[in-house]
Amino acid sequence: MVELDQNQKQVWQCCDGLDHPLSAQRLSSGNTLIGDAKAGKVIEVDPKGAVVWKYETADIGNMRMRNSRRTPQGTTPDCS
């Protein structure tokens, strides 16, 4: 996964082992939440691309997860 700025310059690259990253959400902290639908993984990375939090379960893998988003309360639901 790579983030590019408005000039197509790479800001960060992260997360070896992602299979099918399907969603990304910029959080108010500046971190980014990424959901991988194939692997059944949700990760949060900091502005430099370092993983700061990860959740994974086969229950949301194999393309059963479509989107990952934080709630207004700051939680991350598991809809398995």
PDB file of N, CA, C and O in Angstrom:
ATOM      1  N   MET A   1       0.855  -1.160   0.000  1.00  0.00           N
ATOM      2  CA  MET A   1       0.000   0.000   0.000  1.00  0.00           C
ATOM      3  C   MET A   1       0.901   1.221   0.000  1.00  0.00           C
ATOM      4  O   MET A   1       1.893   1.271   0.727  1.00  0.00           O
ATOM      5  N   VAL A   2       0.553   2.207  -0.818  1.00  0.00           N
ATOM      6  CA  VAL A   2       1.353   3.413  -0.956  1.00  0.00           C
ATOM      7  C   VAL A   2       0.430   4.620  -0.874  1.00  0.00           C
ATOM      8  O   VAL A   2      -0.662   4.615  -1.443  1.00  0.00           O
ATOM      9  N   GLU A   3       0.875   5.660  -0.161  1.00  0.00           N
ATOM     10  CA  GLU A   3       0.154   6.936  -0.190  1.00  0.00           C
ATOM     11  C   GLU A   3       0.967   7.915  -1.015  1.00  0.00           C
ATOM     12  O   GLU A   3       2.178   8.045  -0.838  1.00  0.00           O
ATOM     13  N   LEU A   4       0.279   8.604  -1.923  1.00  0.00           N
ATOM     14  CA  LEU A   4       0.912   9.597  -2.782  1.00  0.00           C
ATOM     15  C   LEU A   4       0.366  10.974  -2.459  1.00  0.00           C
ATOM     16  O   LEU A   4      -0.800  11.112  -2.086  1.00  0.00           O
ATOM     17  N   ASP A   5       1.207  12.001  -2.600  1.00  0.00           N
ATOM     18  CA  ASP A   5       0.718  13.370  -2.419  1.00  0.00           C
ATOM     19  C   ASP A   5       0.166  13.904  -3.744  1.00  0.00           C
ATOM     20  O   ASP A   5       0.117  13.174  -4.734  1.00  0.00           O
ATOM     21  N   GLN A   6      -0.245  15.168  -3.766  1.00  0.00           N
ATOM     22  CA  GLN A   6      -0.872  15.755  -4.958  1.00  0.00           C
ATOM     23  C   GLN A   6       0.079  15.817  -6.155  1.00  0.00           C
ATOM     24  O   GLN A   6      -0.371  15.977  -7.290  1.00  0.00           O
ATOM     25  N   ASN A   7       1.381  15.693  -5.917  1.00  0.00           N
ATOM     26  CA  ASN A   7       2.362  15.706  -7.005  1.00  0.00           C
ATOM     27  C   ASN A   7       2.815  14.297  -7.391  1.00  0.00           C
ATOM     28  O   ASN A   7       3.813  14.129  -8.092  1.00  0.00           O
ATOM     29  N   GLN A   8       2.067  13.281  -6.925  1.00  0.00           N
ATOM     30  CA  GLN A   8       2.370  11.875  -7.196  1.00  0.00           C
ATOM     31  C   GLN A   8       3.684  11.430  -6.546  1.00  0.00           C
ATOM     32  O   GLN A   8       4.287  10.447  -6.978  1.00  0.00           O
ATOM     33  N   LYS A   9       4.130  12.151  -5.506  1.00  0.00           N
ATOM     34  CA  LYS A   9       5.323  11.778  -4.757  1.00  0.00           C
ATOM     35  C   LYS A   9       4.908  10.863  -3.608  1.00  0.00           C
ATOM     36  O   LYS A   9       3.932  11.138  -2.910  1.00  0.00           O
ATOM     37  N   GLN A  10       5.643   9.789  -3.419  1.00  0.00           N
ATOM     38  CA  GLN A  10       5.319   8.841  -2.363  1.00  0.00           C
ATOM     39  C   GLN A  10       5.499   9.473  -0.994  1.00  0.00           C
ATOM     40  O   GLN A  10       6.548  10.041  -0.691  1.00  0.00           O
ATOM     41  N   VAL A  11       4.454   9.368  -0.162  1.00  0.00           N
ATOM     42  CA  VAL A  11       4.499   9.861   1.216  1.00  0.00           C
ATOM     43  C   VAL A  11       4.976   8.730   2.125  1.00  0.00           C
ATOM     44  O   VAL A  11       5.879   8.918   2.939  1.00  0.00           O
ATOM     45  N   TRP A  12       4.366   7.561   1.981  1.00  0.00           N
ATOM     46  CA  TRP A  12       4.785   6.375   2.712  1.00  0.00           C
ATOM     47  C   TRP A  12       4.351   5.123   1.975  1.00  0.00           C
ATOM     48  O   TRP A  12       3.469   5.151   1.116  1.00  0.00           O
ATOM     49  N   GLN A  13       4.996   4.026   2.334  1.00  0.00           N
ATOM     50  CA  GLN A  13       4.649   2.703   1.818  1.00  0.00           C
ATOM     51  C   GLN A  13       4.705   1.751   3.003  1.00  0.00           C
ATOM     52  O   GLN A  13       5.603   1.839   3.840  1.00  0.00           O
ATOM     53  N   CYS A  14       3.749   0.850   3.066  1.00  0.00           N
ATOM     54  CA  CYS A  14       3.745  -0.045   4.223  1.00  0.00           C
ATOM     55  C   CYS A  14       3.117  -1.383   3.922  1.00  0.00           C
ATOM     56  O   CYS A  14       2.602  -1.653   2.837  1.00  0.00           O
ATOM     57  N   CYS A  15       3.191  -2.184   4.924  1.00  0.00           N
ATOM     58  CA  CYS A  15       2.291  -3.303   5.130  1.00  0.00           C
ATOM     59  C   CYS A  15       2.505  -4.465   4.183  1.00  0.00           C
ATOM     60  O   CYS A  15       1.610  -4.817   3.415  1.00  0.00           O
ATOM     61  N   ASP A  16       3.681  -5.062   4.232  1.00  0.00           N
ATOM     62  CA  ASP A  16       3.903  -6.310   3.503  1.00  0.00           C
ATOM     63  C   ASP A  16       2.864  -7.320   3.956  1.00  0.00           C
ATOM     64  O   ASP A  16       2.474  -7.339   5.123  1.00  0.00           O
ATOM     65  N   GLY A  17       2.427  -8.139   3.053  1.00  0.00           N
ATOM     66  CA  GLY A  17       1.485  -9.183   3.393  1.00  0.00           C
ATOM     67  C   GLY A  17       0.027  -8.827   3.172  1.00  0.00           C
ATOM     68  O   GLY A  17      -0.851  -9.650   3.432  1.00  0.00           O
ATOM     69  N   LEU A  18      -0.254  -7.614   2.696  1.00  0.00           N
ATOM     70  CA  LEU A  18      -1.636  -7.305   2.361  1.00  0.00           C
ATOM     71  C   LEU A  18      -2.000  -8.051   1.088  1.00  0.00           C
ATOM     72  O   LEU A  18      -1.212  -8.111   0.144  1.00  0.00           O
ATOM     73  N   ASP A  19      -3.192  -8.613   1.070  1.00  0.00           N
ATOM     74  CA  ASP A  19      -3.655  -9.405  -0.062  1.00  0.00           C
ATOM     75  C   ASP A  19      -4.539  -8.598  -1.003  1.00  0.00           C
ATOM     76  O   ASP A  19      -4.326  -8.581  -2.215  1.00  0.00           O
ATOM     77  N   HIS A  20      -5.528  -7.934  -0.432  1.00  0.00           N
ATOM     78  CA  HIS A  20      -6.500  -7.187  -1.224  1.00  0.00           C
ATOM     79  C   HIS A  20      -7.016  -5.992  -0.392  1.00  0.00           C
ATOM     80  O   HIS A  20      -8.150  -6.006   0.087  1.00  0.00           O
ATOM     81  N   PRO A  21      -6.160  -4.956  -0.227  1.00  0.00           N
ATOM     82  CA  PRO A  21      -6.622  -3.795   0.537  1.00  0.00           C
ATOM     83  C   PRO A  21      -7.761  -3.116  -0.204  1.00  0.00           C
ATOM     84  O   PRO A  21      -7.598  -2.658  -1.335  1.00  0.00           O
ATOM     85  N   LEU A  22      -8.911  -3.057   0.444  1.00  0.00           N
ATOM     86  CA  LEU A  22     -10.124  -2.600  -0.218  1.00  0.00           C
ATOM     87  C   LEU A  22     -10.593  -1.235   0.274  1.00  0.00           C
ATOM     88  O   LEU A  22     -11.315  -0.531  -0.433  1.00  0.00           O
ATOM     89  N   SER A  23     -10.184  -0.864   1.483  1.00  0.00           N
ATOM     90  CA  SER A  23     -10.654   0.409   2.024  1.00  0.00           C
ATOM     91  C   SER A  23      -9.557   1.079   2.822  1.00  0.00           C
ATOM     92  O   SER A  23      -8.686   0.420   3.389  1.00  0.00           O
ATOM     93  N   ALA A  24      -9.615   2.403   2.857  1.00  0.00           N
ATOM     94  CA  ALA A  24      -8.701   3.199   3.667  1.00  0.00           C
ATOM     95  C   ALA A  24      -9.456   4.428   4.163  1.00  0.00           C
ATOM     96  O   ALA A  24     -10.262   5.010   3.437  1.00  0.00           O
ATOM     97  N   GLN A  25      -9.187   4.811   5.399  1.00  0.00           N
ATOM     98  CA  GLN A  25      -9.834   5.976   5.994  1.00  0.00           C
ATOM     99  C   GLN A  25      -8.789   6.773   6.753  1.00  0.00           C
ATOM    100  O   GLN A  25      -8.082   6.226   7.599  1.00  0.00           O
ATOM    101  N   ARG A  26      -8.689   8.061   6.456  1.00  0.00           N
ATOM    102  CA  ARG A  26      -7.808   8.948   7.220  1.00  0.00           C
ATOM    103  C   ARG A  26      -8.497   9.263   8.531  1.00  0.00           C
ATOM    104  O   ARG A  26      -9.647   9.702   8.542  1.00  0.00           O
ATOM    105  N   LEU A  27      -7.811   9.045   9.623  1.00  0.00           N
ATOM    106  CA  LEU A  27      -8.357   9.297  10.946  1.00  0.00           C
ATOM    107  C   LEU A  27      -7.979  10.697  11.426  1.00  0.00           C
ATOM    108  O   LEU A  27      -7.032  11.296  10.916  1.00  0.00           O
ATOM    109  N   SER A  28      -8.708  11.210  12.393  1.00  0.00           N
ATOM    110  CA  SER A  28      -8.444  12.562  12.896  1.00  0.00           C
ATOM    111  C   SER A  28      -7.052  12.677  13.512  1.00  0.00           C
ATOM    112  O   SER A  28      -6.504  13.775  13.605  1.00  0.00           O
ATOM    113  N   SER A  29      -6.484  11.559  13.930  1.00  0.00           N
ATOM    114  CA  SER A  29      -5.132  11.556  14.496  1.00  0.00           C
ATOM    115  C   SER A  29      -4.049  11.723  13.432  1.00  0.00           C
ATOM    116  O   SER A  29      -2.885  11.959  13.754  1.00  0.00           O
ATOM    117  N   GLY A  30      -4.443  11.598  12.158  1.00  0.00           N
ATOM    118  CA  GLY A  30      -3.468  11.614  11.071  1.00  0.00           C
ATOM    119  C   GLY A  30      -3.081  10.214  10.628  1.00  0.00           C
ATOM    120  O   GLY A  30      -2.450  10.042   9.585  1.00  0.00           O
ATOM    121  N   ASN A  31      -3.456   9.209  11.418  1.00  0.00           N
ATOM    122  CA  ASN A  31      -3.203   7.823  11.035  1.00  0.00           C
ATOM    123  C   ASN A  31      -4.198   7.400   9.956  1.00  0.00           C
ATOM    124  O   ASN A  31      -5.169   8.106   9.685  1.00  0.00           O
ATOM    125  N   THR A  32      -3.946   6.245   9.346  1.00  0.00           N
ATOM    126  CA  THR A  32      -4.809   5.720   8.300  1.00  0.00           C
ATOM    127  C   THR A  32      -5.249   4.308   8.669  1.00  0.00           C
ATOM    128  O   THR A  32      -4.430   3.470   9.046  1.00  0.00           O
ATOM    129  N   LEU A  33      -6.547   4.056   8.558  1.00  0.00           N
ATOM    130  CA  LEU A  33      -7.119   2.737   8.798  1.00  0.00           C
ATOM    131  C   LEU A  33      -7.249   2.036   7.454  1.00  0.00           C
ATOM    132  O   LEU A  33      -7.819   2.595   6.517  1.00  0.00           O
ATOM    133  N   ILE A  34      -6.726   0.816   7.347  1.00  0.00           N
ATOM    134  CA  ILE A  34      -6.728   0.067   6.090  1.00  0.00           C
ATOM    135  C   ILE A  34      -7.397  -1.284   6.328  1.00  0.00           C
ATOM    136  O   ILE A  34      -7.063  -1.987   7.281  1.00  0.00           O
ATOM    137  N   GLY A  35      -8.335  -1.642   5.464  1.00  0.00           N
ATOM    138  CA  GLY A  35      -8.997  -2.933   5.546  1.00  0.00           C
ATOM    139  C   GLY A  35      -8.611  -3.815   4.378  1.00  0.00           C
ATOM    140  O   GLY A  35      -8.704  -3.394   3.225  1.00  0.00           O
ATOM    141  N   ASP A  36      -8.181  -5.029   4.661  1.00  0.00           N
ATOM    142  CA  ASP A  36      -7.821  -6.009   3.644  1.00  0.00           C
ATOM    143  C   ASP A  36      -8.899  -7.090   3.619  1.00  0.00           C
ATOM    144  O   ASP A  36      -8.988  -7.906   4.536  1.00  0.00           O
ATOM    145  N   ALA A  37      -9.712  -7.091   2.574  1.00  0.00           N
ATOM    146  CA  ALA A  37     -10.868  -7.979   2.488  1.00  0.00           C
ATOM    147  C   ALA A  37     -10.479  -9.437   2.285  1.00  0.00           C
ATOM    148  O   ALA A  37     -11.179 -10.323   2.775  1.00  0.00           O
ATOM    149  N   LYS A  38      -9.423  -9.706   1.601  1.00  0.00           N
ATOM    150  CA  LYS A  38      -8.997 -11.092   1.339  1.00  0.00           C
ATOM    151  C   LYS A  38      -8.379 -11.712   2.591  1.00  0.00           C
ATOM    152  O   LYS A  38      -8.706 -12.841   2.957  1.00  0.00           O
ATOM    153  N   ALA A  39      -7.489 -10.971   3.243  1.00  0.00           N
ATOM    154  CA  ALA A  39      -6.782 -11.496   4.412  1.00  0.00           C
ATOM    155  C   ALA A  39      -7.609 -11.432   5.688  1.00  0.00           C
ATOM    156  O   ALA A  39      -7.285 -12.113   6.661  1.00  0.00           O
ATOM    157  N   GLY A  40      -8.669 -10.628   5.707  1.00  0.00           N
ATOM    158  CA  GLY A  40      -9.456 -10.471   6.924  1.00  0.00           C
ATOM    159  C   GLY A  40      -8.698  -9.707   7.988  1.00  0.00           C
ATOM    160  O   GLY A  40      -8.635 -10.110   9.149  1.00  0.00           O
ATOM    161  N   LYS A  41      -8.118  -8.582   7.558  1.00  0.00           N
ATOM    162  CA  LYS A  41      -7.223  -7.822   8.417  1.00  0.00           C
ATOM    163  C   LYS A  41      -7.589  -6.345   8.363  1.00  0.00           C
ATOM    164  O   LYS A  41      -7.880  -5.807   7.294  1.00  0.00           O
ATOM    165  N   VAL A  42      -7.573  -5.693   9.525  1.00  0.00           N
ATOM    166  CA  VAL A  42      -7.728  -4.242   9.617  1.00  0.00           C
ATOM    167  C   VAL A  42      -6.506  -3.724  10.355  1.00  0.00           C
ATOM    168  O   VAL A  42      -6.193  -4.190  11.451  1.00  0.00           O
ATOM    169  N   ILE A  43      -5.811  -2.757   9.755  1.00  0.00           N
ATOM    170  CA  ILE A  43      -4.620  -2.202  10.396  1.00  0.00           C
ATOM    171  C   ILE A  43      -4.714  -0.688  10.427  1.00  0.00           C
ATOM    172  O   ILE A  43      -5.407  -0.070   9.618  1.00  0.00           O
ATOM    173  N   GLU A  44      -4.007  -0.110  11.371  1.00  0.00           N
ATOM    174  CA  GLU A  44      -3.885   1.342  11.455  1.00  0.00           C
ATOM    175  C   GLU A  44      -2.405   1.662  11.334  1.00  0.00           C
ATOM    176  O   GLU A  44      -1.576   1.079  12.033  1.00  0.00           O
ATOM    177  N   VAL A  45      -2.080   2.586  10.449  1.00  0.00           N
ATOM    178  CA  VAL A  45      -0.686   2.996  10.264  1.00  0.00           C
ATOM    179  C   VAL A  45      -0.544   4.475  10.577  1.00  0.00           C
ATOM    180  O   VAL A  45      -1.476   5.255  10.380  1.00  0.00           O
ATOM    181  N   ASP A  46       0.637   4.856  11.067  1.00  0.00           N
ATOM    182  CA  ASP A  46       0.893   6.259  11.381  1.00  0.00           C
ATOM    183  C   ASP A  46       1.306   7.007  10.115  1.00  0.00           C
ATOM    184  O   ASP A  46       1.445   6.385   9.062  1.00  0.00           O
ATOM    185  N   PRO A  47       1.505   8.324  10.187  1.00  0.00           N
ATOM    186  CA  PRO A  47       1.844   9.098   8.987  1.00  0.00           C
ATOM    187  C   PRO A  47       3.149   8.699   8.303  1.00  0.00           C
ATOM    188  O   PRO A  47       3.411   9.133   7.181  1.00  0.00           O
ATOM    189  N   LYS A  48       3.967   7.884   8.958  1.00  0.00           N
ATOM    190  CA  LYS A  48       5.199   7.396   8.329  1.00  0.00           C
ATOM    191  C   LYS A  48       5.036   5.988   7.769  1.00  0.00           C
ATOM    192  O   LYS A  48       5.967   5.441   7.178  1.00  0.00           O
ATOM    193  N   GLY A  49       3.837   5.392   7.954  1.00  0.00           N
ATOM    194  CA  GLY A  49       3.565   4.067   7.414  1.00  0.00           C
ATOM    195  C   GLY A  49       3.830   2.928   8.374  1.00  0.00           C
ATOM    196  O   GLY A  49       3.752   1.764   7.981  1.00  0.00           O
ATOM    197  N   ALA A  50       4.144   3.235   9.634  1.00  0.00           N
ATOM    198  CA  ALA A  50       4.387   2.183  10.623  1.00  0.00           C
ATOM    199  C   ALA A  50       3.060   1.680  11.189  1.00  0.00           C
ATOM    200  O   ALA A  50       2.179   2.476  11.516  1.00  0.00           O
ATOM    201  N   VAL A  51       2.920   0.363  11.303  1.00  0.00           N
ATOM    202  CA  VAL A  51       1.701  -0.227  11.854  1.00  0.00           C
ATOM    203  C   VAL A  51       1.668   0.042  13.360  1.00  0.00           C
ATOM    204  O   VAL A  51       2.608  -0.283  14.085  1.00  0.00           O
ATOM    205  N   VAL A  52       0.556   0.647  13.815  1.00  0.00           N
ATOM    206  CA  VAL A  52       0.397   0.934  15.241  1.00  0.00           C
ATOM    207  C   VAL A  52      -0.689   0.078  15.886  1.00  0.00           C
ATOM    208  O   VAL A  52      -0.773   0.010  17.112  1.00  0.00           O
ATOM    209  N   TRP A  53      -1.511  -0.569  15.084  1.00  0.00           N
ATOM    210  CA  TRP A  53      -2.612  -1.384  15.592  1.00  0.00           C
ATOM    211  C   TRP A  53      -3.040  -2.339  14.504  1.00  0.00           C
ATOM    212  O   TRP A  53      -3.049  -1.977  13.327  1.00  0.00           O
ATOM    213  N   LYS A  54      -3.398  -3.567  14.882  1.00  0.00           N
ATOM    214  CA  LYS A  54      -3.817  -4.553  13.881  1.00  0.00           C
ATOM    215  C   LYS A  54      -4.855  -5.482  14.499  1.00  0.00           C
ATOM    216  O   LYS A  54      -4.755  -5.856  15.667  1.00  0.00           O
ATOM    217  N   TYR A  55      -5.843  -5.847  13.705  1.00  0.00           N
ATOM    218  CA  TYR A  55      -6.840  -6.839  14.082  1.00  0.00           C
ATOM    219  C   TYR A  55      -7.033  -7.752  12.881  1.00  0.00           C
ATOM    220  O   TYR A  55      -7.205  -7.278  11.758  1.00  0.00           O
ATOM    221  N   GLU A  56      -7.005  -9.047  13.110  1.00  0.00           N
ATOM    222  CA  GLU A  56      -7.260  -9.967  12.001  1.00  0.00           C
ATOM    223  C   GLU A  56      -7.989 -11.204  12.496  1.00  0.00           C
ATOM    224  O   GLU A  56      -7.748 -11.701  13.596  1.00  0.00           O
ATOM    225  N   THR A  57      -8.887 -11.680  11.649  1.00  0.00           N
ATOM    226  CA  THR A  57      -9.640 -12.890  11.930  1.00  0.00           C
ATOM    227  C   THR A  57     -10.138 -13.473  10.611  1.00  0.00           C
ATOM    228  O   THR A  57     -10.505 -12.738   9.694  1.00  0.00           O
ATOM    229  N   ALA A  58     -10.146 -14.771  10.527  1.00  0.00           N
ATOM    230  CA  ALA A  58     -10.638 -15.442   9.320  1.00  0.00           C
ATOM    231  C   ALA A  58     -12.120 -15.158   9.093  1.00  0.00           C
ATOM    232  O   ALA A  58     -12.611 -15.277   7.971  1.00  0.00           O
ATOM    233  N   ASP A  59     -12.834 -14.784  10.156  1.00  0.00           N
ATOM    234  CA  ASP A  59     -14.272 -14.515  10.043  1.00  0.00           C
ATOM    235  C   ASP A  59     -14.590 -13.378   9.062  1.00  0.00           C
ATOM    236  O   ASP A  59     -15.677 -13.349   8.484  1.00  0.00           O
ATOM    237  N   ILE A  60     -13.654 -12.445   8.873  1.00  0.00           N
ATOM    238  CA  ILE A  60     -13.901 -11.338   7.932  1.00  0.00           C
ATOM    239  C   ILE A  60     -13.021 -11.451   6.690  1.00  0.00           C
ATOM    240  O   ILE A  60     -12.981 -10.532   5.872  1.00  0.00           O
ATOM    241  N   GLY A  61     -12.323 -12.565   6.546  1.00  0.00           N
ATOM    242  CA  GLY A  61     -11.463 -12.785   5.388  1.00  0.00           C
ATOM    243  C   GLY A  61     -12.229 -13.367   4.210  1.00  0.00           C
ATOM    244  O   GLY A  61     -13.453 -13.494   4.238  1.00  0.00           O
ATOM    245  N   ASN A  62     -11.477 -13.715   3.178  1.00  0.00           N
ATOM    246  CA  ASN A  62     -12.041 -14.331   1.979  1.00  0.00           C
ATOM    247  C   ASN A  62     -13.146 -13.470   1.364  1.00  0.00           C
ATOM    248  O   ASN A  62     -14.169 -13.981   0.906  1.00  0.00           O
ATOM    249  N   MET A  63     -12.920 -12.157   1.363  1.00  0.00           N
ATOM    250  CA  MET A  63     -13.788 -11.151   0.723  1.00  0.00           C
ATOM    251  C   MET A  63     -15.139 -10.968   1.427  1.00  0.00           C
ATOM    252  O   MET A  63     -16.079 -10.458   0.818  1.00  0.00           O
ATOM    253  N   ARG A  64     -15.253 -11.377   2.704  1.00  0.00           N
ATOM    254  CA  ARG A  64     -16.498 -11.144   3.441  1.00  0.00           C
ATOM    255  C   ARG A  64     -16.575  -9.717   3.974  1.00  0.00           C
ATOM    256  O   ARG A  64     -17.672  -9.207   4.202  1.00  0.00           O
ATOM    257  N   MET A  65     -15.434  -9.063   4.178  1.00  0.00           N
ATOM    258  CA  MET A  65     -15.404  -7.672   4.628  1.00  0.00           C
ATOM    259  C   MET A  65     -15.417  -6.762   3.400  1.00  0.00           C
ATOM    260  O   MET A  65     -14.672  -6.999   2.450  1.00  0.00           O
ATOM    261  N   ARG A  66     -16.230  -5.756   3.409  1.00  0.00           N
ATOM    262  CA  ARG A  66     -16.295  -4.839   2.271  1.00  0.00           C
ATOM    263  C   ARG A  66     -15.686  -3.477   2.574  1.00  0.00           C
ATOM    264  O   ARG A  66     -15.147  -2.826   1.679  1.00  0.00           O
ATOM    265  N   ASN A  67     -15.767  -3.048   3.815  1.00  0.00           N
ATOM    266  CA  ASN A  67     -15.322  -1.713   4.156  1.00  0.00           C
ATOM    267  C   ASN A  67     -14.928  -1.706   5.623  1.00  0.00           C
ATOM    268  O   ASN A  67     -15.497  -2.448   6.423  1.00  0.00           O
ATOM    269  N   SER A  68     -13.973  -0.887   5.977  1.00  0.00           N
ATOM    270  CA  SER A  68     -13.628  -0.718   7.388  1.00  0.00           C
ATOM    271  C   SER A  68     -13.603   0.776   7.684  1.00  0.00           C
ATOM    272  O   SER A  68     -12.955   1.557   6.987  1.00  0.00           O
ATOM    273  N   ARG A  69     -14.312   1.146   8.715  1.00  0.00           N
ATOM    274  CA  ARG A  69     -14.430   2.550   9.103  1.00  0.00           C
ATOM    275  C   ARG A  69     -14.499   2.652  10.611  1.00  0.00           C
ATOM    276  O   ARG A  69     -15.039   1.766  11.274  1.00  0.00           O
ATOM    277  N   ARG A  70     -13.958   3.725  11.155  1.00  0.00           N
ATOM    278  CA  ARG A  70     -14.109   4.017  12.576  1.00  0.00           C
ATOM    279  C   ARG A  70     -15.475   4.632  12.786  1.00  0.00           C
ATOM    280  O   ARG A  70     -15.987   5.354  11.930  1.00  0.00           O
ATOM    281  N   THR A  71     -16.057   4.339  13.929  1.00  0.00           N
ATOM    282  CA  THR A  71     -17.328   4.957  14.294  1.00  0.00           C
ATOM    283  C   THR A  71     -17.054   6.351  14.842  1.00  0.00           C
ATOM    284  O   THR A  71     -15.910   6.660  15.173  1.00  0.00           O
ATOM    285  N   PRO A  72     -18.081   7.206  14.948  1.00  0.00           N
ATOM    286  CA  PRO A  72     -17.879   8.527  15.546  1.00  0.00           C
ATOM    287  C   PRO A  72     -17.334   8.455  16.977  1.00  0.00           C
ATOM    288  O   PRO A  72     -16.716   9.408  17.450  1.00  0.00           O
ATOM    289  N   GLN A  73     -17.558   7.337  17.665  1.00  0.00           N
ATOM    290  CA  GLN A  73     -17.045   7.160  19.023  1.00  0.00           C
ATOM    291  C   GLN A  73     -15.584   6.721  19.059  1.00  0.00           C
ATOM    292  O   GLN A  73     -14.984   6.624  20.129  1.00  0.00           O
ATOM    293  N   GLY A  74     -15.014   6.455  17.878  1.00  0.00           N
ATOM    294  CA  GLY A  74     -13.603   6.072  17.802  1.00  0.00           C
ATOM    295  C   GLY A  74     -13.353   4.578  17.875  1.00  0.00           C
ATOM    296  O   GLY A  74     -12.204   4.148  17.975  1.00  0.00           O
ATOM    297  N   THR A  75     -14.412   3.778  17.827  1.00  0.00           N
ATOM    298  CA  THR A  75     -14.237   2.331  17.861  1.00  0.00           C
ATOM    299  C   THR A  75     -14.196   1.767  16.442  1.00  0.00           C
ATOM    300  O   THR A  75     -14.586   2.435  15.484  1.00  0.00           O
ATOM    301  N   THR A  76     -13.724   0.546  16.324  1.00  0.00           N
ATOM    302  CA  THR A  76     -13.680  -0.129  15.034  1.00  0.00           C
ATOM    303  C   THR A  76     -14.512  -1.394  15.147  1.00  0.00           C
ATOM    304  O   THR A  76     -14.099  -2.335  15.824  1.00  0.00           O
ATOM    305  N   PRO A  77     -15.688  -1.445  14.494  1.00  0.00           N
ATOM    306  CA  PRO A  77     -16.563  -2.606  14.644  1.00  0.00           C
ATOM    307  C   PRO A  77     -16.034  -3.816  13.879  1.00  0.00           C
ATOM    308  O   PRO A  77     -15.398  -3.689  12.833  1.00  0.00           O
ATOM    309  N   ASP A  78     -16.318  -4.988  14.434  1.00  0.00           N
ATOM    310  CA  ASP A  78     -16.062  -6.260  13.749  1.00  0.00           C
ATOM    311  C   ASP A  78     -17.423  -6.818  13.378  1.00  0.00           C
ATOM    312  O   ASP A  78     -18.196  -7.221  14.247  1.00  0.00           O
ATOM    313  N   CYS A  79     -17.708  -6.840  12.110  1.00  0.00           N
ATOM    314  CA  CYS A  79     -19.040  -7.258  11.642  1.00  0.00           C
ATOM    315  C   CYS A  79     -19.002  -8.671  11.106  1.00  0.00           C
ATOM    316  O   CYS A  79     -19.609  -8.961  10.075  1.00  0.00           O
ATOM    317  N   SER A  80     -18.295  -9.559  11.793  1.00  0.00           N
ATOM    318  CA  SER A  80     -18.208 -10.941  11.308  1.00  0.00           C
ATOM    319  C   SER A  80     -19.438 -11.716  11.706  1.00  0.00           C
ATOM    320  O   SER A  80     -19.551 -12.900  11.389  1.00  0.00           O
TER     321      SER A  80
END
